[in-house]
Amino acid sequence: MTAETAGVARISLAKGRAGAIGDVVFRALTFLFALLVLLILGGVIVSLVAGAWPALRTFGFFSFVTSSVWNPVTEQFGALAPIYGTLVTSAIAMLVGIPVAFGVAVFITEICPIWLKRPLATMIELLAAIPSIIYGIWGLFVFAPFVQQYIQPAIIGTFGQIPGIGMLFAGPPLGIGILTAGFILAIMVLPFISSIMRDVFETVPPMLKESAYGLGATRSEVVWRVVLPFTRIGVLGGVMLGLGRALGETMAVTFVIGNAHRISASILQPGTTISASLANEFTEAFGDLYRSSLIALGFILFIITFIVLAIAKMMLLRLQKQAGN
Amino acid sequence: MTPYARRRLVNAVVMALSVAATGFGLLWLALVLWTLVVEGISAITPALFSQMTPPPGNSGGLMNAIFGSIAMTLIATLIGTPTGILAGTFLAEYSRGGRFGEAVRFINDILLSAPSIIVGLFVYEIMVVPMGHFSAWAGAVALAIIVIPVVVRTTEDMLNLVPNALREAASALGAPKWKVIVTVSYRAAIQGMLTGVMLAVARIAGETAPLLFTALNNQFWSSNLNAPMANLPVVIFQFAMSPYADWQLLAWGGALLITVTVLFLNIGARLLASWSTFKP
């Protein structure tokens, strides 16, 4: 505390008017920069709408999002294939990522010895620190060949043979494709989801948990019947936050999805996502309509992630208020 | 099986699964880092730091890309840090509970998680199109837009941890509010605020997507901020996707370099946070 007391002591007495002017100026300065945050968001929306306008006017919003044609030669563009790829890869990421993130959060909050808590939490969070392009290069050279050699043949041999859902797992094992991209996304969103789950699990009053233990509940019963019901909204918020990340993730997906503008029934086949199409084609897109169509894709991605993230944020705010009361 | 034995069994299975999930998470961290070291270590030579990016099929280094990455990261940090700190100060010191502050906080949290490729598109529209060409300035601005929300968030959080008694003590001595903030709040929260800046630098050090449409890439040495500039992430992207073994090796070397930097910044930031006066 010595440093702070010294700081207080060094303050000279205010010189009346000079202090008041300083206050007005400093307040205005911080206000302007706070305003800048809003302006950035406003600017993003305006510039995306302006950039997307030629494409949306030519094709019409509805037929743009429902058409799966993507032909730069005839200048016919539709967003359905990238939207489909974005949603399917994110769904796979959630299917794999949520249970694992939940397990990690339960382990760290309920089982782990105290001395191991911090190092373990840090290591899981380092997964989020590794840049997306590193996951991409690793996915392309290490993970995709592994998937091609061991995992996909196994999936094709088992699930692929089941009548009905078999078509979801059909085709040659290519290594790269929607499933591989979704799986790498799962690893990338895992730390975001689990760290929020961990935080909200810590907000459960110990009294509640101890009462349950006192009644003879096992750990898993305490998690299911006390911790989860108490933190439901926060857990959902964390999941939505992870979903927001997965939807917009670019580089890792670009490396392993195969970049094919088509919708295949099989999740083992190559596809594309909105962000991967942008990363791959934008700098090489000749022609205003081509470029405008790509910006329109970006605009759609922005709307989707904005809604998802806003819902996530509102859920977490509600939990905060609940914990505050 | 008695109900009691079944409950114990269920408990054991659930707990075993959560241990397995943690192991599964750590496994990927270990696998990625291991691969990076194995593949990248042979690319870490003096040439990597002293030669330019080569044409396909030739040996070379990443000197221009390393320079470009450092330059753009530095400029982005210089733009983003003061902006973020001032905006965060407004949220923590002037607008507790205010409507405008609530809105800024909400939007800032959304910008924090918004796809970085969208930031690239935005800067492309506002800088690359009017200027008529790609440039390092545009790349730096795109990165700065990613720095700002991180710094706003940590600055606000850290200032909120400073006990009000300290502010009141300074005000009681007659200090105007801006002086209380600058000499008391900032001094008390400085480690935490620095942590935020380090995390922001770590975040942009490996960002690729926003640079694709802004700084683009440059095969040659360039220190001209008005021209396209080479940078590690985009070079890694280009080289890794190429069929040439030399290029792929350089990509691994660059990937190792970025990852080591990012991990050091992250761990350093955490250490700094654990030394700070007021902890969350």
Contacts between the chains, C-beta under 8 A, distances in Angstrom:
chain1	res1	chain2	res2	distance
A	1	B	277	7.8
A	3	B	187	6.7
A	3	B	188	7.9
A	3	B	277	7.5
A	4	B	166	5.8
A	4	B	184	6.9
A	4	B	187	6.7
A	4	B	188	5.4
A	4	B	277	7.5
A	7	B	170	8.0
A	7	B	183	5.3
A	7	B	184	5.4
A	7	B	187	4.7
A	7	B	188	7.6
A	8	B	166	7.0
A	8	B	169	5.4
A	8	B	170	5.1
A	8	B	173	6.7
A	8	B	183	7.9
A	8	B	184	6.1
A	10	B	183	6.8
A	11	B	170	5.7
A	11	B	173	5.8
A	11	B	175	4.3
A	11	B	179	5.9
A	11	B	180	7.7
A	11	B	183	5.7
A	11	B	184	7.6
A	12	B	175	8.0
A	13	B	173	6.9
A	13	B	174	4.5
A	13	B	175	7.8
A	14	B	174	4.7
A	14	B	175	5.9
A	14	B	176	4.9
A	14	B	179	7.3
A	19	B	175	7.6
A	19	B	176	3.2
A	19	B	178	7.9
A	19	B	179	7.1
A	20	B	176	6.8
A	22	B	176	5.6
A	22	B	178	4.9
A	22	B	179	7.1
A	23	B	176	5.1
A	23	B	177	5.1
A	23	B	178	5.3
A	25	B	178	7.6
A	26	B	177	7.5
A	26	B	178	3.6
A	26	B	181	7.2
A	26	B	182	8.0
A	27	B	90	7.9
A	27	B	94	5.9
A	27	B	177	7.7
A	27	B	178	7.5
A	29	B	86	6.1
A	30	B	86	4.8
A	30	B	87	6.9
A	30	B	89	4.8
A	30	B	90	3.7
A	30	B	93	7.4
A	30	B	94	6.3
A	31	B	90	5.6
A	31	B	94	7.2
A	32	B	86	7.9
A	33	B	83	5.4
A	33	B	86	3.9
A	33	B	87	4.2
A	33	B	90	6.8
A	34	B	86	7.7
A	34	B	87	4.4
A	34	B	90	4.0
A	34	B	91	6.5
A	34	B	95	7.5
A	34	B	100	7.5
A	34	B	101	7.4
A	34	B	104	4.9
A	35	B	104	7.8
A	36	B	83	6.4
A	36	B	87	6.6
A	36	B	148	7.9
A	37	B	87	5.5
A	37	B	104	5.3
A	37	B	107	6.0
A	37	B	108	5.2
A	37	B	111	7.0
A	37	B	148	6.8
A	37	B	149	7.3
A	37	B	152	6.5
A	38	B	103	6.8
A	38	B	104	6.1
A	38	B	107	5.7
A	40	B	111	6.6
A	40	B	145	6.1
A	40	B	148	7.3
A	41	B	107	5.0
A	41	B	110	7.3
A	41	B	111	6.4
A	43	B	122	6.5
A	43	B	126	6.7
A	44	B	114	8.0
A	44	B	118	6.4
A	44	B	119	7.6
A	44	B	122	4.7
A	47	B	121	7.6
A	47	B	122	5.3
A	47	B	125	3.9
A	47	B	126	5.9
A	48	B	118	7.5
A	48	B	121	6.6
A	48	B	122	7.1
A	48	B	125	7.5
A	50	B	125	7.1
A	51	B	121	7.2
A	51	B	125	5.3
A	99	B	21	7.1
A	100	B	21	4.6
A	100	B	24	5.8
A	100	B	25	6.4
A	101	B	21	7.8
A	102	B	18	7.8
A	102	B	21	7.4
A	103	B	17	5.7
A	103	B	18	3.9
A	103	B	19	7.8
A	103	B	20	6.9
A	103	B	21	2.6
A	103	B	22	6.6
A	103	B	24	7.9
A	104	B	18	7.3
A	104	B	21	5.2
A	104	B	22	4.9
A	104	B	25	5.4
A	106	B	14	7.8
A	106	B	18	4.3
A	107	B	18	4.3
A	107	B	19	5.9
A	107	B	21	6.8
A	107	B	22	4.4
A	108	B	22	7.4
A	110	B	18	7.8
A	111	B	15	6.1
A	111	B	18	6.7
A	111	B	19	7.1
A	120	B	22	7.0
A	120	B	26	8.0
A	122	B	267	7.7
A	122	B	270	6.3
A	123	B	26	6.0
A	123	B	29	6.1
A	124	B	22	7.6
A	124	B	25	5.4
A	124	B	26	7.3
A	124	B	29	7.8
A	126	B	29	6.2
A	126	B	263	6.5
A	126	B	266	6.4
A	127	B	25	6.6
A	127	B	28	6.7
A	127	B	29	5.4
A	129	B	202	6.2
A	129	B	262	5.6
A	129	B	263	6.6
A	129	B	266	4.5
A	130	B	29	7.8
A	130	B	32	6.3
A	130	B	206	7.7
A	130	B	259	6.2
A	130	B	262	6.9
A	130	B	263	7.8
A	131	B	205	7.2
A	131	B	206	2.4
A	131	B	207	7.0
A	131	B	208	7.3
A	131	B	233	7.1
A	131	B	258	6.1
A	131	B	259	7.2
A	131	B	262	6.2
A	132	B	206	7.2
A	132	B	208	6.7
A	132	B	209	7.5
A	133	B	206	6.1
A	133	B	208	4.6
A	133	B	233	5.3
A	133	B	236	5.7
A	133	B	237	6.2
A	133	B	255	7.2
A	133	B	258	7.7
A	134	B	32	6.7
A	134	B	36	7.0
A	134	B	206	6.8
A	134	B	255	5.4
A	134	B	258	6.9
A	134	B	259	5.5
A	135	B	32	7.1
A	136	B	237	7.6
A	136	B	240	7.4
A	137	B	236	6.4
A	137	B	240	4.7
A	137	B	251	6.2
A	137	B	252	7.2
A	137	B	255	5.4
A	138	B	31	7.9
A	138	B	32	5.2
A	138	B	35	5.6
A	138	B	36	7.3
A	140	B	240	6.5
A	140	B	241	7.8
A	141	B	35	7.8
A	141	B	39	7.5
A	141	B	240	7.6
A	141	B	248	7.8
A	142	B	31	7.6
A	142	B	35	5.2
A	187	B	25	7.9
A	187	B	28	4.9
A	190	B	25	5.8
A	191	B	25	7.7
A	194	B	25	7.5
A	218	B	7	5.5
A	218	B	8	6.6
A	218	B	10	7.4
A	218	B	11	3.8
A	219	B	11	5.7
A	219	B	14	7.6
A	219	B	15	6.2
A	220	B	10	5.9
A	220	B	11	4.4
A	220	B	14	3.8
A	220	B	15	6.7
A	221	B	7	7.1
A	221	B	11	7.2
A	223	B	14	7.4
A	241	B	113	6.3
A	244	B	113	5.2
A	245	B	113	6.1
A	247	B	115	7.2
A	248	B	114	6.8
A	248	B	115	2.4
A	248	B	116	7.5
A	248	B	117	6.8
A	248	B	118	7.1
A	249	B	115	7.3
A	250	B	115	6.7
A	250	B	116	6.9
A	250	B	117	4.6
A	250	B	208	7.4
A	250	B	209	4.1
A	251	B	208	4.7
A	251	B	209	6.0
A	251	B	233	7.8
A	251	B	237	6.8
A	254	B	237	7.9
A	255	B	240	7.3
A	255	B	241	7.4
A	275	B	115	6.1
A	275	B	117	4.9
A	275	B	209	7.1
A	278	B	117	5.5
A	278	B	121	7.1
A	279	B	117	6.5
A	279	B	208	8.0
A	279	B	209	6.1
A	279	B	212	5.8
A	282	B	121	7.9
A	282	B	124	7.9
A	282	B	212	6.9
A	282	B	213	5.6
A	283	B	212	6.4
A	283	B	213	6.4
A	283	B	216	6.6
A	295	B	121	6.1
A	295	B	125	7.6
A	298	B	117	7.0
A	298	B	118	5.8
A	298	B	121	4.6
A	301	B	115	6.2
A	301	B	117	7.8
A	301	B	118	6.7
A	302	B	114	7.4
A	302	B	115	7.4
A	302	B	118	5.1
A	305	B	113	7.7
A	305	B	114	6.2
A	305	B	115	5.8
A	305	B	118	7.9
A	306	B	110	6.4
A	306	B	114	7.4
A	309	B	109	7.6
A	309	B	110	4.8
A	309	B	113	5.3
A	309	B	114	7.0
A	310	B	106	7.7
A	310	B	110	6.4
A	312	B	113	8.0
A	313	B	106	6.2
A	313	B	109	5.3
A	313	B	110	6.6
